[in-house]
Amino acid sequence: MKAKVDSMQNVLKTIAEGNATLDKNLVKFDTLDFVIFTQQEWVRFHENHSDDIVVNWPDGHHTNGLARHIEDMKAMFVYAPDTRIKVHPIRFGNGTGEWTCVTSFMEGTFTKPMPIGNGKFIQPTGKSFKIPMCTVGHWKDGLMIEESLFWDNQTYMNQMGIGK
């Protein structure tokens, strides 16, 4: 009987540790989106991203490294400087806290010229966007080592008035 009790205590300890890790990572995720991303506090991204993070983007490409990820995010604010995330209506993860998943709404207004390369720009339409998105994070030692972003790019472009 003692062996069974010890075994169950170990299981409960593992569950409790996993829940604590998950809670910590989800709180970091909230701060990441609501404060660090929304307020463009780029120097704080190291608080929850590893230096060699892999980011999978909605258009299918991926990037390697925190510096590149920050540059890609900064580019979103060039044409929509009020881009923001204010809520995570769904937030959960696995039993160890190694994986998290949050849904949100990315919103903003297309008010500045959008660079499209070769010195060309799409002129702002003044239209706002509010698109549902999902972010899946893979965590190790309190930092995201991989992030997968999901949203509908066609809806994003349509809401800004530049979709075809």
Secondary structure as UniProt FT lines:
FT   HELIX           2..31
FT   HELIX           32..37
FT   TURN            38..40
FT   HELIX           42..47
FT   STRAND          49..56
FT   TURN            58..59
FT   STRAND          62..64
FT   HELIX           66..79
FT   TURN            81..82
FT   STRAND          84..85
FT   STRAND          91..93
FT   TURN            95..96
FT   STRAND          99..109
FT   STRAND          114..117
FT   TURN            118..119
FT   STRAND          120..122
FT   STRAND          128..140
FT   TURN            141..142
FT   STRAND          143..151
FT   HELIX           153..160
//
